[in-house]
């Protein structure tokens, strides 16, 4: 792990992520912006409004930034966003075209929460205009668009962060730092899953069938890869983060098993990512049962970290919470010393199942609140103030998006897929 990344993780954990939550430590990052950071939100659908609420709620506690503009071309979403603004007693400019926003509402940074297929051209235009960007995941709909976004940030010098909020979440930051420090031994496998029991379909206003693809863009391959780009992108980022590497190949299968309603993206899928040292991430997703919910299990030699639910379980005998455990042979030796003769099971029967271990759980990080979204937004403001962001953070977002799209290719072709050299960074 680079010193850049390690220092950010340590600073974030100590300072409460967000690099001090209350944004009182700008000087520690070596720059003074001298005025409020002017922000805009492009895309005021469900996710955009969720981010707006977080921004405006935090804005009441500090005066380091302001929301000066919002943009959406779907009036119901814009109307809902205006209600949020009224709630917080602000009146940002409103636009139905992001290019009009760029021309008429000077901003320092934008938060892009549009449908996936619109990310690339909006992001690139903003970056080239000197506007810093926090773009929701996944990065883009195609590999070439994702690479173009990455290249535009590097060439322009404008900051680009992809919305993987787990990178700002204290339980993840703490767990990853401890993994990289070797506390749990080498990581052998990551198991990731995200199960939901809903069709993901949005209702279409009566008499407006032409809005089907606009509102249900997640269900059509032209605009989205569905479960892959909406959910898997988060978890392959966590896997890459834990392994400090990216996969060398992916195998996957998926299909439409349950929701036969005209959608074009899988409602269930499974993937295996292989890393250079032979380690693997095994991931599965579905839209027909939520019993298992969402989780990333990072399985190391000494322990398993269940990141989403903030649970740590020790596995090695000398690491269990109840003290050292005796092996069958050492227990037999102790019995002989005591003058006792008891049978010892040297090896278990090959047909006997190994049931889950009963070990006491402990928290990875105490006091975790939220999912990292607040910290992500406030840290983005910090980056704008100092005109600097860790370079590894963009790489994390890029590589997560890259391997999400390569997984789609593996499903579509039925073949093991590797990354073309032209997309490697």
C-alpha positions in Angstrom: 0.0 0.0 0.0 1.4 3.4 -0.9 2.3 5.9 1.8 -0.3 8.2 0.2 -3.1 5.7 0.9 -1.8 4.6 4.3 -1.6 8.2 5.5 -5.1 9.0 4.3 -6.5 6.0 6.1 -4.8 6.7 9.3 -5.7 10.4 9.2 -9.3 9.6 8.4 -9.7 7.1 11.3 -8.2 9.5 13.8 -10.0 12.6 12.5 -13.3 10.9 12.1 -13.0 10.5 8.3 -14.3 13.5 6.4 -11.0 14.8 7.6 -12.6 16.2 10.7 -16.3 16.1 10.0 -16.8 19.6 11.1 -14.4 20.7 8.4 -12.2 22.5 10.9 -8.9 21.2 9.7 -8.4 22.7 6.2 -5.0 24.0 7.2 -3.8 20.5 7.9 -4.2 19.8 4.2 -2.0 22.7 3.2 -4.3 25.1 1.5 -6.8 28.0 2.1 -9.6 28.4 -0.4 -10.7 31.8 1.0 -14.4 31.5 0.1 -17.3 29.1 0.3 -17.1 26.2 -2.0 -19.9 26.5 -4.6 -21.5 23.2 -5.3 -24.2 22.0 -7.7 -26.1 18.7 -8.0 -26.7 17.3 -11.5 -29.4 14.7 -11.4 -32.0 15.1 -8.7 -33.6 11.7 -8.7 -33.7 9.5 -5.7 -29.9 9.2 -5.2 -29.3 12.9 -6.0 -31.9 14.0 -3.4 -30.4 11.6 -0.9 -27.0 13.4 -1.3 -28.7 16.8 -1.2 -30.3 16.0 2.1 -26.9 15.0 3.5 -25.2 18.1 2.1 -27.8 20.6 3.4 -28.1 18.9 6.8 -24.4 19.3 7.3 -24.3 22.8 5.9 -26.3 24.0 9.0 -23.2 23.1 11.1 -20.6 25.0 9.0 -20.3 27.7 6.4 -17.6 26.3 4.2 -19.7 25.5 1.2 -23.1 26.3 -0.4 -25.4 24.6 -2.8 -25.8 27.1 -5.6 -27.5 25.1 -8.4 -29.5 22.0 -9.1 -30.2 20.4 -12.5 -32.6 17.8 -13.9 -34.6 17.4 -17.1 -37.4 15.4 -15.4 -39.8 17.9 -13.7 -41.1 15.6 -10.9 -37.5 15.0 -9.7 -36.8 18.7 -9.9 -40.0 19.5 -7.9 -39.0 17.1 -5.2 -35.5 18.6 -5.1 -37.0 22.1 -4.7 -39.0 20.9 -1.7 -35.8 19.8 0.0 -34.3 23.2 -0.7 -37.4 24.9 0.7 -37.0 22.8 3.8 -33.5 24.2 4.4 -34.5 27.7 3.3 -32.2 28.0 0.3 -32.9 29.0 -3.3 -30.3 27.5 -5.7 -30.6 28.2 -9.4 -32.4 25.5 -11.3 -31.6 24.1 -14.7 -32.8 21.4 -17.1 -29.5 21.2 -19.0 -26.1 20.8 -17.3 -24.5 23.0 -20.0 -26.7 25.9 -19.1 -25.7 25.4 -15.5 -22.0 25.5 -16.4 -22.6 28.7 -18.3 -24.9 30.5 -15.9 -24.0 29.3 -12.4 -20.3 29.4 -11.8 -19.4 26.4 -9.5 -16.3 24.9 -8.0 -17.6 21.4 -7.8 -20.5 19.2 -9.0 -22.1 16.1 -7.7 -23.3 13.9 -10.6 -26.1 11.6 -9.8 -27.6 11.1 -13.2 -28.3 7.6 -14.8 -25.1 5.7 -15.5 -25.0 6.2 -19.3 -24.9 10.0 -18.8 -21.9 10.1 -16.4 -19.1 10.2 -18.9 -19.9 13.2 -21.1 -21.1 15.4 -18.2 -18.1 14.5 -16.1 -15.6 15.1 -18.9 -17.2 18.5 -19.8 -17.0 19.6 -16.2 -13.4 18.4 -15.7 -12.2 20.2 -18.8 -13.9 23.4 -17.6 -11.9 23.2 -14.4 -14.9 22.0 -12.3 -14.1 19.3 -9.7 -16.4 16.2 -9.8 -17.9 13.7 -7.4 -19.6 11.2 -9.7 -21.8 8.5 -8.5 -20.7 4.9 -9.1 -20.4 3.1 -11.4 -18.1 5.3 -13.4 -19.5 4.8 -16.9 -21.5 2.5 -19.1 -18.5 1.4 -21.3 -14.9 0.7 -20.7 -13.8 3.4 -23.2 -16.0 6.0 -21.4 -14.5 5.1 -18.0 -11.0 5.4 -19.4 -11.9 8.8 -21.0 -13.1 10.1 -17.7 -9.9 8.9 -16.0 -7.8 10.5 -18.7 -9.7 13.8 -18.5 -9.1 14.1 -14.8 -5.3 13.4 -15.2 -5.0 15.8 -18.2 -7.1 18.6 -16.8 -5.8 18.4 -13.2 -9.4 18.7 -12.0 -10.4 16.3 -9.1 -12.5 13.3 -9.9 -13.9 11.1 -7.2 -16.2 8.1 -7.8 -18.9 7.6 -5.2 -17.7 4.5 -3.3 -18.7 5.7 0.1 -17.1 2.7 1.8 -13.7 4.4 1.3 -14.9 7.0 3.8 -16.6 4.7 6.3 -14.8 4.3 9.6 -15.5 0.6 10.0 -14.1 -0.1 6.5 -11.1 2.3 7.0 -10.2 0.7 10.3 -10.7 -2.9 9.1 -8.7 -2.3 5.9 -5.9 -0.6 7.8 -5.7 -3.6 10.2 -5.7 -6.0 7.3 -2.9 -4.2 5.6 -0.9 -4.1 8.8 -1.0 -7.9 8.9 -3.0 -8.2 12.1 -5.2 -11.0 10.7 -2.6 -12.7 8.5 -2.9 -13.0 4.7 -6.3 -12.7 3.1 -7.2 -15.8 1.1 -10.7 -15.0 -0.1 -13.5 -12.4 -0.2 -17.1 -13.4 -0.3 -19.5 -10.7 -1.4 -23.2 -10.8 -1.9 -26.1 -8.4 -2.2 -29.6 -9.9 -2.2 -32.8 -7.9 -2.7 -36.4 -9.0 -3.0 -38.0 -6.4 -5.3 -38.3 -5.9 -9.0 -36.4 -2.6 -9.2 -39.1 -1.3 -11.5 -40.4 2.2 -11.1 -44.1 3.0 -11.9 -44.7 4.9 -15.1 -47.1 7.9 -15.0 -50.5 7.1 -16.6 -50.6 7.9 -20.2 -46.8 8.4 -20.4 -45.4 5.1 -21.8 -42.6 7.0 -23.5 -41.1 7.5 -20.0 -40.5 3.7 -19.5 -36.8 3.6 -20.5 -36.1 7.0 -19.0 -37.4 6.0 -15.5 -36.4 2.4 -15.6 -33.0 2.8 -17.2 -31.5 0.3 -14.7 -33.3 -2.5 -16.5 -32.0 -1.9 -20.0 -28.5 -2.8 -21.3 -28.2 0.4 -23.3 -28.2 2.4 -20.1 -27.0 0.1 -17.3 -25.7 -3.3 -16.4 -28.2 -3.6 -13.6 -27.0 -5.5 -10.5 -23.4 -5.2 -11.8 -23.1 -1.5 -12.1 -25.5 -0.6 -9.3 -24.3 -3.1 -6.6 -21.3 -5.1 -7.5 -19.2 -2.0 -8.3 -19.2 -1.3 -4.5 -18.0 -4.7 -3.5 -15.3 -5.3 -6.1 -13.9 -2.0 -4.8 -13.8 -3.4 -1.3 -12.2 -6.7 -2.6 -9.5 -4.8 -4.5 -8.9 -2.6 -1.5 -8.4 -5.6 0.8 -6.1 -7.4 -1.6 -4.3 -4.2 -2.5 -4.5 -5.4 -6.1 -6.9 -5.9 -9.0 -8.0 -9.2 -10.5 -6.3 -10.9 -13.4 -9.4 -12.6 -14.6 -13.2 -13.0 -14.0 -15.6 -15.9 -14.7 -19.3 -15.2 -14.4 -22.8 -16.3 -15.3 -26.2 -14.7 -14.9 -29.6 -14.4 -16.4 -33.2 -13.4 -16.0 -34.7 -16.1 -13.9 -37.6 -14.5 -12.0 -38.6 -11.0 -13.3 -39.7 -11.8 -16.8 -41.0 -8.4 -17.5 -39.1 -7.2 -20.5 -35.9 -6.2 -18.7 -32.6 -6.9 -20.4 -30.3 -7.2 -17.4 -29.8 -10.2 -15.1 -31.9 -10.6 -12.0 -29.4 -13.1 -10.6 -25.7 -13.6 -11.2 -22.5 -15.0 -9.8 -18.9 -14.2 -10.4 -15.4 -15.4 -9.4 -12.5 -12.9 -9.6 -9.0 -14.4 -9.5 -6.0 -12.3 -8.3 -2.4 -12.9 -9.3 -1.5 -14.8 -6.1 -4.4 -17.2 -6.5 -6.7 -15.4 -4.1 -10.3 -15.0 -5.1 -13.4 -12.9 -4.6 -16.6 -14.9 -5.0 -19.7 -12.7 -5.5 -23.4 -13.2 -6.1 -26.4 -11.0 -6.5 -30.1 -11.4 -6.9 -33.4 -9.6 -7.0 -35.8 -12.3 -5.7 -34.8 -13.0 -2.0 -33.3 -10.7 0.6 -32.6 -13.2 3.4 -28.8 -12.8 3.3 -29.0 -9.1 2.5 -25.7 -7.5 1.8 -22.2 -8.3 3.1 -18.5 -8.6 2.3 -16.7 -11.3 4.2 -12.9 -10.7 4.1 -11.5 -14.1 5.1 -7.9 -14.0 6.5 -5.8 -16.6 8.2 -6.6 -15.5 11.7 -10.0 -14.0 11.4 -13.1 -13.2 9.2 -14.2 -9.5 8.9 -17.8 -9.0 8.0 -17.4 -5.5 6.9 -21.0 -4.4 6.2 -22.3 -5.5 9.6 -19.1 -4.4 11.5 -18.3 -7.8 12.9 -15.0 -9.5 13.5 -14.6 -13.2 14.3 -11.3 -14.7 15.2 -10.5 -18.2 13.7 -7.0 -19.3 14.8 -6.8 -21.3 18.1 -4.4 -18.8 19.7 -6.6 -15.8 18.6 -10.0 -16.9 20.0 -11.6 -14.7 22.6 -11.8 -17.6 25.0 -8.0 -18.3 25.1 -5.8 -21.0 23.5 -7.4 -24.2 22.3 -5.8 -27.6 22.7 -5.3 -29.8 19.7 -6.4 -33.5 20.1 -2.8 -34.7 20.4 -1.7 -32.1 23.0 -4.9 -32.8 25.0 -4.0 -36.6 24.9 -0.5 -35.8 26.2 -2.0 -33.7 29.0 -4.3 -36.5 29.9 -1.4 -39.1 30.1 0.5 -36.7 32.4 -2.5 -36.7 34.6 -2.6 -40.5 34.6 -5.7 -40.5 32.6 -6.3 -42.7 29.5 -8.8 -41.3 27.1 -9.3 -41.9 23.4 -8.3 -39.1 21.2 -9.7 -38.3 17.8 -6.6 -37.7 15.7 -8.5 -37.0 12.5 -12.1 -36.3 11.8 -14.2 -38.5 9.5 -14.0 -37.3 5.9 -17.8 -37.3 5.5 -18.5 -35.3 8.6 -19.5 -31.7 7.8 -17.5 -28.8 9.3 -20.2 -26.6 10.8 -19.7 -22.9 11.5 -17.5 -22.1 14.4 -19.1 -20.6 17.5 -16.9 -17.7 18.4 -17.7 -14.4 20.1 -18.1 -11.5 17.8 -16.5 -8.1 18.3 -16.9 -4.8 16.4 -14.4 -3.9 13.8 -14.8 -0.3 14.8 -16.8 1.1 17.8 -19.1 4.1 17.3 -19.7 3.8 13.6 -22.6 6.0 12.4 -23.9 6.1 8.8 -22.5 4.5 5.7 -19.8 7.0 4.9 -21.9 9.3 2.6 -21.6 12.3 4.9 -17.8 11.8 5.2 -17.5 11.4 1.4 -19.3 14.6 0.7 -17.4 16.6 3.3 -14.1 15.2 2.2 -14.9 16.2 -1.4 -15.4 19.8 -0.2 -11.9 19.5 1.6 -10.4 18.3 -1.7 -11.8 21.3 -3.5 -10.6 23.7 -0.8 -7.0 22.4 -1.1 -7.2 21.6 -4.9 -5.8 18.2 -4.1 -7.0 14.6 -3.7 -5.1 11.3 -3.2 -4.4 9.8 -6.6 -5.2 6.2 -5.4 -8.8 7.2 -4.7 -9.5 7.7 -8.4 -7.7 4.5 -9.3 -9.9 2.6 -6.8 -13.1 4.0 -8.5 -11.8 3.3 -12.0 -10.7 -0.3 -11.3 -13.9 -1.1 -9.6 -15.9 0.2 -12.6 -13.5 -1.6 -15.0 -14.0 -5.0 -13.5 -17.7 -4.6 -13.1 -18.0 -4.1 -16.9 -15.5 -6.9 -17.6 -17.8 -9.2 -15.5 -20.7 -8.2 -17.8 -18.6 -9.3 -20.7 -17.9 -12.6 -19.0 -21.6 -13.2 -18.6 -22.4 -12.3 -22.1 -19.7 -14.4 -23.7 -19.5 -17.3 -21.2 -15.7 -17.0 -21.3 -13.0 -16.2 -18.7 -12.3 -12.5 -19.3 -9.0 -10.6 -18.7 -8.4 -6.9 -18.9 -7.2 -5.5 -22.2 -3.9 -3.6 -21.8 -5.3 -0.4 -23.2 -7.6 0.0 -20.1 -4.9 -0.8 -17.5 -3.7 2.2 -15.5 
